[in-house]
């Protein structure tokens, strides 16, 4: 008697359950659908190290700003130490977990393209240009701090070497 009692209920509920399942699966999944750069908007400051090609690591203090308007992101990084400084501006577009755009370093007159991925609290980008090629990663820590790590590609050996490692806070 039990199976017959629930049969009409199940056959009537199945189409509704299928519709609900499709609707739930179509909903965006938290951070994966949200622009991770939104939590970086504003002004940040901190310190880190920069390692020139023919030099030893130098401590630097840094200022980083992000401007986010919809899918468009502008990132400016300015770092300076005793003997070394850099000033980089990136213009990026975020779209469904992918980033693309351009970068320009003003101190050393270098520029190029940026491609990569951004999801949740992590950004991974490839940086390419005529004077510099490498990778940048950003690790966000709860929207209150983040670190930026940049490595440079040695075109002769194919290996990456550390260039900058910076930690900033609001």
C-alpha positions in Angstrom: 0.0 0.0 0.0 2.9 2.4 0.7 4.3 2.5 -2.8 0.8 3.2 -4.3 0.2 6.0 -1.9 3.3 7.9 -2.9 3.1 7.0 -6.7 0.8 9.9 -7.7 2.8 12.3 -5.5 6.1 11.2 -7.0 4.9 11.3 -10.6 3.5 14.9 -10.0 6.6 16.1 -8.1 9.2 14.8 -10.6 8.7 17.6 -13.2 8.8 20.2 -10.4 11.9 18.6 -9.0 13.6 18.6 -12.4 12.8 22.3 -12.9 14.2 23.1 -9.5 17.3 21.1 -10.1 17.9 22.9 -13.4 17.3 26.3 -11.8 19.7 25.6 -8.9 22.4 24.3 -11.3 22.0 27.5 -13.4 22.6 29.8 -10.4 26.1 31.4 -10.2 28.4 29.7 -7.7 29.6 32.2 -5.1 33.0 33.6 -5.8 33.4 31.9 -9.2 30.8 34.1 -10.8 31.9 37.3 -8.9 34.7 39.5 -10.1 37.5 38.7 -7.6 39.0 42.2 -8.1 35.9 43.8 -6.4 37.4 43.0 -3.0 40.6 44.7 -4.0 39.1 48.1 -4.9 41.0 51.0 -3.3 44.4 51.8 -1.9 46.9 49.4 -0.3 50.4 49.8 1.1 53.1 47.5 2.3 56.6 46.1 1.6 58.5 43.3 0.0 61.5 42.5 -2.0 62.6 43.2 -5.6 65.5 41.2 -7.2 67.1 42.9 -10.3 68.6 40.6 -12.9 72.2 41.5 -12.0 71.7 42.3 -8.4 70.7 41.0 -5.0 67.3 41.3 -3.4 66.4 44.7 -2.2 63.7 45.7 0.3 61.1 48.0 -1.1 58.0 49.8 0.2 55.0 49.7 -2.1 51.7 51.4 -2.9 49.0 49.5 -4.9 45.7 50.8 -6.1 42.8 49.1 -7.9 40.0 50.7 -9.7 37.1 48.4 -10.6 34.2 49.4 -12.8 32.1 46.4 -13.8 34.4 44.1 -15.7 37.2 46.7 -16.2 40.1 46.7 -13.7 43.0 49.1 -13.4 45.9 48.1 -11.2 48.8 50.4 -10.3 51.9 49.2 -8.4 54.6 51.6 -7.3 57.5 50.2 -5.3 60.8 51.9 -4.3 63.9 51.0 -2.3 67.3 52.5 -1.9 68.6 51.6 -5.4 65.6 50.3 -7.2 62.1 51.3 -8.1 59.3 50.3 -10.5 55.9 51.8 -11.5 53.5 49.5 -13.3 50.0 50.1 -14.6 47.8 47.3 -15.9 44.4 47.6 -17.6 42.5 44.4 -17.4 39.1 43.0 -18.3 37.5 40.2 -16.2 35.1 37.9 -17.9 33.8 34.6 -16.5 37.0 33.7 -14.7 39.4 34.9 -17.4 41.4 38.1 -17.5 43.0 39.9 -20.4 44.5 43.3 -21.0 47.8 45.2 -21.1 50.5 46.5 -18.8 53.1 49.2 -18.9 56.1 49.8 -16.7 57.0 53.5 -16.7 60.4 53.5 -15.1 62.0 51.0 -17.6 59.7 51.8 -20.6 58.4 48.3 -21.0 54.9 47.2 -22.0 52.9 44.1 -23.2 49.9 41.9 -22.8 48.3 40.1 -19.8 46.2 36.9 -19.9 45.2 34.6 -17.2 42.6 33.5 -14.8 41.0 34.9 -11.7 38.7 33.1 -9.3 37.8 33.5 -5.6 41.0 34.8 -3.9 43.5 33.9 -6.5 44.7 35.5 -9.7 47.2 33.9 -12.1 48.5 35.9 -15.0 51.0 35.6 -17.9 52.8 38.8 -18.6 54.4 39.1 -22.1 56.3 41.9 -23.7 59.4 42.8 -25.7 61.5 43.7 -22.6 59.8 41.5 -20.0 58.0 38.1 -19.9 56.9 36.3 -16.8 54.0 35.5 -14.5 52.2 37.3 -11.8 50.1 35.8 -9.0 47.9 37.6 -6.5 46.8 35.8 -3.4 44.0 37.7 -1.6 43.6 37.1 2.2 40.0 37.9 3.1 39.9 41.3 1.4 42.2 42.8 4.1 45.6 41.9 2.7 47.0 40.4 -0.4 50.4 39.4 -1.8 51.7 39.9 -5.3 54.4 37.6 -6.6 56.1 38.3 -10.0 58.6 35.9 -11.7 60.5 36.6 -14.9 61.1 34.2 -17.7 64.8 33.7 -18.6 64.4 33.2 -22.4 67.8 31.5 -22.7 67.2 28.8 -20.0 63.4 28.7 -20.1 63.4 29.0 -16.2 61.6 31.5 -14.1 63.4 33.6 -11.5 61.9 35.7 -8.7 61.6 39.4 -9.4 59.2 40.8 -6.9 57.3 39.6 -3.8 55.1 42.2 -2.1 52.6 42.0 0.7 50.1 44.8 1.2 47.3 45.8 3.6 44.5 48.3 3.7 
